[in-house]
C-alpha cells in the first residue's frame, strides 16, 4: 500500500492537475483519471488540515487549562 503524500506535495500535485484540466485538450479518459487523482489528493489535503486543526485545538486547550491552574495560585 502506498503512503499518502504530505500536505505540500499533495497540494502541489493538485494544483498541477487543476492547471492541466483548465488548459483542456486531454481526452475524456485522461481527464477522468486526472479528476479521480485530484479528488483523492483533495481528501489527503483535507485530512492533513483536520489533523493540524485538532493539534491546534489541543494546544489551545492545554494553554487555557494552564492559565486556569495558574490563576488559582494568586
C-alpha positions in Angstrom: 0.0 0.0 0.0 1.3 3.5 -0.9 1.8 6.0 1.8 -0.3 9.2 1.4 1.8 12.2 0.3 2.4 15.1 2.7 0.2 18.2 2.6 2.6 20.3 0.5 3.3 17.5 -2.1 -0.4 16.7 -2.4 -1.3 20.4 -2.8 1.3 21.0 -5.4 0.2 17.9 -7.4 -3.5 19.0 -7.1 -2.6 22.5 -8.4 -0.8 20.9 -11.3 -3.8 18.8 -12.1 -6.2 21.8 -11.9 -3.9 23.8 -14.2 -3.8 20.9 -16.7 -7.5 20.4 -16.6 -8.1 24.2 -17.1 -5.8 24.1 -20.2 -8.0 21.4 -21.7 -7.2 19.3 -24.7 -6.9 15.9 -22.9 -9.1 13.1 -24.0 -12.0 12.0 -21.8 -10.3 9.0 -20.2 -7.2 11.1 -19.2 -9.5 13.9 -17.9 -11.5 11.4 -15.8 -8.3 9.9 -14.4 -6.9 13.3 -13.5 -10.2 14.2 -11.8 -10.1 11.0 -9.8 -6.5 11.7 -8.7 -7.4 15.3 -7.9 -10.3 14.1 -5.8 -8.1 11.7 -3.8 -5.5 14.4 -3.3 -8.2 16.8 -2.1 -9.1 14.2 0.6 -5.5 13.9 1.6 -5.2 17.7 2.0 -8.4 17.8 4.0 -7.2 15.1 6.3 -3.9 16.9 6.9 -5.7 20.1 7.6 -8.2 18.4 10.0 -5.2 16.8 11.8 -3.5 20.2 12.1 -6.7 21.8 13.4 -7.1 19.1 16.0 -3.5 19.6 17.2 -4.0 23.4 17.4 -7.3 22.9 19.4 -5.5 20.6 21.8 -2.6 23.1 22.3 -5.1 25.9 22.9 -7.0 23.8 25.4 -3.8 22.9 27.2 -2.8 26.6 27.2 -6.3 27.6 28.6 -6.1 24.9 31.3 -2.6 26.1 32.3 -3.9 29.6 32.6 -6.8 28.5 34.8 -4.5 26.4 37.0 -2.0 29.3 37.2 -4.7 31.8 38.2 -5.6 29.7 41.2 -2.1 30.3 42.7 -2.5 34.0 43.1 
